[in-house]
Amino acid sequence: MNQSDVLFLVMILIAVSTLTVIIVQFVRSRRRNDSGDDGRSGNWWEGPWDDDRKS
């Protein structure tokens, strides 16, 4: 195995891992959007601040 073979294998590995990450992120975002949304889902910094004051 010479240097060009190793380079080819590394490039294939990078491409496959990049595609895997893109597909996983796409599936996770679709699953989050398709789930029953009760208005409470959001990012961690978008907390339900008014719920803290109800007690």
ChimeraX attribute file (.defattr): number of C-alpha atoms within 10 A of each C-alpha:
attribute: neighborCount
match mode: 1-to-1
recipient: residues
	/A:1	5
	/A:2	6
	/A:3	7
	/A:4	9
	/A:5	10
	/A:6	11
	/A:7	11
	/A:8	11
	/A:9	11
	/A:10	12
	/A:11	12
	/A:12	12
	/A:13	12
	/A:14	12
	/A:15	11
	/A:16	12
	/A:17	12
	/A:18	12
	/A:19	12
	/A:20	12
	/A:21	11
	/A:22	11
	/A:23	12
	/A:24	12
	/A:25	12
	/A:26	11
	/A:27	12
	/A:28	11
	/A:29	11
	/A:30	11
	/A:31	11
	/A:32	11
	/A:33	11
	/A:34	9
	/A:35	9
	/A:36	9
	/A:37	10
	/A:38	6
	/A:39	7
	/A:40	9
	/A:41	14
	/A:42	10
	/A:43	7
	/A:44	7
	/A:45	6
	/A:46	9
	/A:47	12
	/A:48	13
	/A:49	8
	/A:50	8
	/A:51	8
	/A:52	8
	/A:53	7
	/A:54	6
	/A:55	5
